[in-house]
Amino acid sequence: MLAKIYHLFLLGALLSLSSFSTFNSPIVKNKRISFIEHTFSIALKKAKAERKFIFVDAYATWCGPCRQLKVTTFKDAKVADFFNTNFVNVGLDMEKGEGINLALKWDVQEYPTLLILDYNGKVVFRSIGYLNAKQLIDFGKQVLK
């Protein structure tokens, strides 16, 4: 009798643990925009292959509004879902590496500068300064119309 109670207890424990398994958990949304960092050529190849626009976060490390974008807007779940689905995202420090030449090419003089490029690398839209989540999604929607 005691053995039956023990087996029932174990079965109940296993069933309740299985309800916590990842198979039964809801799909977790993206928690932040997924950026390709410091390598525009990789982003361009990916955009061409997927025939997507490129979203560029053109920043400088000393820029306060740039940091604010990274810790707030880029971590918004709706923003992350929208940009990760519709764009190839790249983050570039415009004062280092290939960012220096791209800043000249794209006429980036203020930070943050947010750019949307076609999959050939041509600038289509630009925004300068901090944007909140709604503003950033509206900015991205401009090119998808």
N, C-alpha and C positions, 0 to 999 in steps of 0.2 A: 504494500500500500504506500509506504513511504517512497519507494522507488518511482511509483506512478506520479506522485505529487512532484517529486524532483524533476522528472522528465517533462511534465506539464509546465513547470516553472521555467525550465530551460527553453522549451519551445516558445513560450510567451516572451521571454527575454529576447530570443533571436528574432521573432516577428517584430517586436517593437524597435529593435536596432535596425532592421532592414528598412523601416520607414524613414530612417535618417540617411539612407544611402544616396549617392549622387544620382542614381537612376530615377529616383522619385523627386529630386529637387527641381525647382523651376529653373528655366534658362536664365543665367546671369547676364545682364547687359554689359556692354563694354563700359569700363569705368573711366577711361581716358582716351583721348585721341592717340592713336598709335602712329608715332612719327618715325620715319627713316631719318637718322641723325647724321648731319655733316656730309652727306654724299648725294648730291643732286643727280649725278649720272645714273645711279641705281634707281632713283625715283622716276627719272625720265624713261628709262627702259621699261620699268613696271607699268607706267602710265600708258606707254605705247602698246604694250602687250595686252593690257586690259581695256584700252580705249577709254581711259578715264581722265578727268581733269586733275591737275596737281594743286594741292593747297600748300602754300609755303608760309611758314612762320619765320620771317626774317627778323632776327633779334640781335641784341648785343648783351653780353653778360652783365654789364653794369646797369642795365635799363630796368627801373622799378616796374613800370607797366608791363614789360615783357615777363618778368617774374610773376606778376599778378595774374596774367593770362594762364601761365603754366599751373599755378596752384588753385585757380578757381575755374575759369571758363573751360579750359581744355580737359578738366576732370568732371565736367557736367555729363551725366549719363546720356541725355538727349543729344548733346553736341557730339559726344564720342560716337554714338550710334550713327548719326547723320554723316559725319565726316569719314568715319571708317568704312561706311557702306558706299559712299558716292565719290570719294576722292582717294588719290595716293597722296599721303601727307608727308611733308619733309620739313625738318627744322634745321635752320642754318644760322650759325654765328657769322654775321656779315663782316666781322673784323678779323676772321681767321680763315686760313686755308682757301678753298675755292669760293668761300663767301665773299672775299674781297673783290674778285673779278665779277662775280654775279651781282654784287651791289652796284658796281659801275654799269653793268649791262642793263639792269632793271631800274636804274636811277633810284636806288634806295638811299635816302638821306636822313630819315627819321625812324625812330623805333618805338614800338614795334610796327613793322610794315607787314601786313598780311596780303598775300598775293594769291590769285587763282590764275593758273596757266593752263593752256590747252596741252594736249599730249605731245605737241611738237616743241613746247617750251616757250611759247609766246604768251606774254602777259595779257590777260583778258579783263581782270578786275583787280582793284587795289583798295586797301583801307589802311589808314594810319592811325595808330593809337589803340588803347584798350577797348575791347568790346565785351559786353556781357554775353551770356549764353544765347538769349533771344536774338541779339544783334548779330552774333556770329552765324547763327543758323540762317537768318535773313540774308546775310552777305553771301553765304554759300548757295542759297536758293536762286540768287540772281542769275547764275551761270547755267543752272539746270533748266531754266524756263525755255 
